Amino acid sequence: MSPELAIYPSRPPATPRTLVDILDATISAYPEALAIDNSKTQLNYTQLAYEVATKAEQLKAIGVGFGDRIGIRMSSGSIGLYLAILAVLTAGAAYVPVEYDTFCPCFHNNLGVSFY
């Protein structure tokens, strides 16, 4: 008795993209659309792009780049948290979420990031 095989139509795989690639494409396609709204602050995609680029340049200026792991310790739901994550990724590094209530002696700068 041979097993029955299911045959599904297939298509070529999508081109690999990063979250930063998807963000850039969304910024280009919908520059004035609402990107973030936490009920206190709203940013459209153009504003988000500016904030992320500014923070990414600050990170690069202090040596953050490809292969670095950057801890982010901020309260959940804050605009700053989302900007920090996107800025770290835009700078080429990986982010490491750090529990906001956890003591972290390595946390010491005003960019909301620490090096690991």
PEZIJO-V635427 format. One line per field, one symbol per residue. ss: DSSP state (@ for helix, = for strand, . for the rest). phi: phi as a letter, one per 20 degrees, with the letter a starting at -180 (. if undefined). psi: psi as a letter, one per 40 degrees, with the letter a starting at -180 (. if undefined). Layout:
ss: ???
phi: ???
psi: ???
//
This chain:
ss: ..................@@@@@@@@@@@....====....===@@@@@@@@@@@@@@@@@.......====......@@@@@@@@@@@@...====...............===.
phi: .efededdfccgfffgceffffggfffffcgeffdcbdmdccceffffgffffffffffffeofagnfddfccbffneggfffffffffffnedddfdggeefcfeebceemcbec
psi: hiihhhhiiiiiiihhiidddddddddddfdeihdhhfedihhidddddddddddddddddeehaheihhhhgiiieiddddddddddddeeiiihhhhdehhgeeheieefiii.
//
